[in-house]
Amino acid sequence: MAKLLGGLQGSLGMGLLALLWLGAGQGIPYLFDWDELIYASLARQMLASGDPLALQINGEPFYEKPPLFFWLQALAMAALGINEGAARLPNAFAGGITVALLVAWGARLRGVGFGCLWGVLLLTGYLPLFFYKTGLIDPLLNLGMGVGLGSLWAADEACRAGRSGQGWSALGALALGLAVLAKGPVGLVLPLGIWALYKLWQRDPPRRWGEMVAFLGLAGAIPLAWLALEAAARGLQWLAAFWHYQWGLVSTPSGHPGPVYFHLLAFALGCFPWAAPALAEILASLHRHSNPAGADLTQRAERLLLVAFGVVLALFSLLVQTKLIHYTSLL
């Protein structure tokens, strides 16, 4: 109980410090990224229209992203006024929550000091700090996917201990549903792909069909509810146009080419100085985990992180031709 209480105190304390650190000067400088400007304009026009389903730019429908992040921006603007700080405030909260959860997970694995080290390292890398100080969607997406994967892992560990783990599974499904509502299907497909490969590495038996259907149903209920509301308000023609645009994003290259090592280089430079020892430890741990049998709690957590890192790096380096620094953020 004392260990649990210490982990909770460390988690809440570090999360609050991270929120204060990220929230300070959040409105400086002006909105400079093209996507930042578009997203803030969507939130501003949503407030002006009074319609939370009205995603429009200069009167034209916006089909590119679901609305969760813009809803949060609009709430911040309603409270603080229409300004740069309000447009970026959701990511300060996303950063604070992410740090708090990292500290809690690290404390669960190796103690409060280790968890706090995780939180400090995250906020000393230039690239993570940069993203939490912007008005981009990626920090919220990564938080949703991270909570989803972490909850699946916690449900798995609960089952190993003889408990049901259903509460953790439900939390993971809700988190992934919100990730989809933040940036589209990648919020569900990517984490489930990582989880499937992790379970194959562990050589664990598959979950029962009923459990998988219930999980996917709960995860899909959130974005489907939004689509149903949009279809009711705008008609099936809007729904068809939305899906047509989404398919075009997937099937058509959007430019911004780069070398295959783009994301690895961005990680190494953007997370300096701790990226180098992290990459060295990743290579060393692959040798340690050559035998999937007999892994303890910490080793299973390490394997999940190894699979996540490898999948994200391979996917965006080899398969996705567009090379944007946003895609490095999950690493």
N, C-alpha and C positions, 0 to 999 in steps of 0.2 A: 504493500500500500504506500509506503514511504517513497519507493522508487516511482510509482505511478504518479503520486502527488508532485514529486520533484520534476518529472517530465512534463506534467501539465503546467506547472508554474514557469518552467523554462520556455515551453512552447508559447504560452500567452505573452510572456515578457518579451521574447525575441520578436514575436509577430507584431506587437505594439511598437517596439523600437523600429522595426523595418517600415511600418506604416508611416511613422513620423519622419523617418529619414527620406523615404520616397516621396511623401507628400510635400516636403519643404521645397519651395521653388518649382512646383510642378507646372506652373504656367510660363516658365522661362525655358527656352526662347519661344518665339511665336511658332505656330503650327507650320512646319517646314516640309513634311513629307506629303506627297500627293494623296496617299490613302488617309493620312490624318485629316487633311482638309475635307475630303469627301465625307468621312465618317462624322466629323463634327457638324458639317452642313446638314447631313441627314437628321441628326439629333435636333439641331436648331429648327429645321423645317417641321419636324414631328411636333415640337412644342408649339410652333406657330399655328399648325393646323388643328391641334388638339386631338389628333387621331393617332394612337400608338401603332396602328397597322399601316399607316401611310408612309412608306419608304419612297421618297421622291427627291430628285435633284432637279431644281429649276422646273418643277412641274412634270418631269418625266419619271416613270416608274423605275425603281432601282431593283434589279433582279440578282445582283452579284452575291449578296450575303444575306443570311437570316438576321433577325433584328435584335438578338439579346444584348449585344454590346451597345447598340444605339439606344436601347431602352435605358441602360445604366447611365450612359452619357446624358440622356435627356433628364433623368432624375437628378443627376449632379448639377446640370444647368438650371433646373427648376429651383434648386436649393441655393446655388452660389452665383447664379447669373450666367449669361452666355459669354464664356471666356475660355482661354486656353487651359487654365487650371482645372476647370470643371470638365473639359473634354478629356483630360488625361487622368482625372481622379480615379476612375474605375480600375486603372492599372496599378495605382498605388495600393489600393485595397487588395487587388489580385496578388501583388508582391508580398504584402503583409501576411495574407492567408497562406501563400505558398511557403514562406519562411517558417511560419508557425507549424505547418504540417510536416515540413522537413525535419524540424527540431524534434517534433513528437515521434516521428518514425525512427530517427537516429537514436533518440533516447530509448526507444523500445528495443533497438538492436544492441547498442553498445554503451548506453549511459547518456546522461544529460549533457556532459561535456562534449561528447562526440556529436550529438544532435545540434548543439549550439555552434560547433565548428562548421557543420554543413551550412547552417544559416548564414554565418559570417562569410564563408567562402562564396556563396551565391551572390552576395551583395558587394563583393570586392572585385568581381569580374566586370570588365567594362561592358561587354555585350549584354549580360542580364540586366545590369543597372540601366543601360541605354533603353532597353525595351520597356522596363517598368516606368520610365520617365516619358513615354510616348503615348499617343492616343491610337495605337494599333491594336488589333484584335488578338494577336498571338499570345500575349500573357494570359488572357482569359481562356483561350483555347487550351493552352498547355496546362493550366490549372485544372480544367475540367477533365482532360485526358489523364493527368497525373492522379487526381482523386479517384477516377474510375479504375485505373490499374492498381493503385494502392488498395482500394477496397476489395477488388478481386483477390489480391494477394492475402489480405486479412481474412476474407471469407475462406480461402483455401487453408490457411493456418488454423482457423477455428475448426474446420472439419477434421484436420489432423489431430486436434486436441479432443475430439469427440463431441463438439458442439455443432449446431446447424449452420451457422454463418449466414443465415438468410438476411439478417439485418445489413451486414456488410455488402452482400450481393445487391440488395435493393438500393443502397447508397451508391454503389458503383454504377448501376443502371441509370439512376437519376443524374449522376454527374456526367456520364457519357451522353445522355440525352440533351443536357444543357450545352455540352461541347458542340454537338451537332447544331443546336440553336444559335451558337456563336459563330460558327464558320462553315457549316455544311457537313456532308457525310464523312469527311476525313476524321471528324471528331469521334466517330464510332468505328470506322473501318481500320484505321491505324492502330488504336489500342487493342482491338480484338485480334488483329494479326500478330501483334507482339505477344499477347497472352497465349495464343495458340502455339506459337513457336516455343515459348517458355515451357508450356505443359508437355510438348513433345520432348524437349531436352530433359525434363524431369522424369519422363516415361510414366507419367501419371495416367490413370484411367480417365476416359472422357466423362464429363458430367452427363447426367441423365437428360434425355430429350425434353422432358417436361420442364426441367430447370432452365435449360437453354432457351426454350421458347418463352418462358415467363420473363427471363432477363431481357431478351431482345424486344419483347412486347412492351415492357416498362420503359426501356431506353428509347424505343421508337415513339412512345405515346406523346412525349413532349413536343418534338418537332412536328409530328402528325397533327396534334391539336392546333398548333399555329397554322399549318397549311389549311386545315379545315376552316378555321376562322377567316383566313384570307380568301379562300374559295367562296365562302358564304358572303363576304363583304364585296369582293371584286368580280366574282364569277369564275367559271371554269376556264375561260379564256386567259385570265391572269395566271392560273395554275399551269396551263400549258406553256405559256410564255416563260414562266419561271424555270420549268424543267428544261425547256429548249436552251435557255441561256446557260444553265448549270452544265448541261451536256457539252455545250460549246467550250466552256472553260476547261473541261477534262480532255476533250478530243483535239483541241487546237492549241499549238504552242503559242505562248503569249510573249515571246521574245526574251530578252535578258539572258542570253547564253553565257556560259562560263566554263572553265576547265573542270574536269571531273573531281579534282581535289579542292574545289572552291569551299565547300562546307567544312572540310577538315582544317583547312587553313584559317577559315573564319573562326572556328572554335579555338584553335591554338592561339591566335592573336587576340581574339575578343575575350578570352577567359584567362589571359596572362595574369599572374605567373603560375597559377595552379593547374593550367591545362596540360603542361608537360608531364608533371608527375602523375596526373590522372590518366593520360594516355599510356604512360609506362606501366602503370598498375593494371590497366585494362589488358594489355598484352600479357603481363605476368599471370593474371587471374585466369586467362584462358587455359593455361597449362595446369593450373590447380584444379580446374573444373572439368578436366578431361574425362573423369569418371562420374556419371550422373548419380550414382547410388550413394546413399549415406550422407547427404548434405544436411547440415543443421540449419537453424533459423536464419542466421546471418548469411550463410552461403546461399540459401535460396533467395534471399533478398538481393544479394550480389548478382546472382544469375539473371534475375528479372531485369536489373539495371543493365547488365551486359547485353541482353537480347534487345532491350529498348534502344540502346545506343547503336548497336549494329544495324538494326532494321531501319532506323531513321537515317543513319549515314548512308546505307546502301540505297535506300529508296530515293532520296533526294540527290544523291551523287550520280547514280547510274541510270535510273528510270525517268526521273523528272528532268527534262531538258532546261527548264527555266531555273536560273540560279539567282535567287534573291536572299539577302541576308536574313529576312524574316524566317525562312525555312530552317535556318541554323538554330533558331532559338530553343527548340525542344532538346537539342543535344546538351 
